[in-house]
Amino acid sequence: MMAGNGDPARLLDAAQRLLASDRPDLREEGFRALDVAATRGLPTAQLALGKMHDPRYWREGSPLPHASALVAAAYYSRAVRGGATDARGELESLCGRMRAGIEGLDTESRDRAVTQYCN
């Protein structure tokens, strides 16, 4: 299985191909491969997972049952720390939407997320 592959960049490549499939089972496998690549520290995989969780990008048919601004912020933050240049803009955009209350978070969750990821 892909999870055994040691190269996060190869996992990301395979994940992107699988996520583009029309078959839900292959998209799910792609999501798992992407998660492994992100866990192994690949900033571009962390950015991709952030986008998958971001309410701005989430779509029906996603391997995820719903969007999560909090999870997206965590992945974007990891990607920024890892050097993914596009991640900073995504995190800043998400933080702006969270501060404005657009993402539907309760006040406590929003304040915690903004403090943790947006300062």
Salt bridges, closest charged atoms under 4 A:
ASP13 OD2 - ARG17 NH2 3.06
ASP25 OD2 - ARG23 NH2 2.61
GLU28 OE2 - ARG32 NH1 3.40
GLU29 OE1 - ARG32 NH2 2.53
ASP54 OD1 - ARG97 NH2 2.39
GLU90 OE2 - LYS51 NZ 3.92
GLU90 OE1 - ARG56 NH2 2.37
GLU103 OE2 - ARG97 NE 2.59
GLU108 OE2 - ARG112 NH2 3.74
ASP111 OD1 - ARG110 NH2 3.51
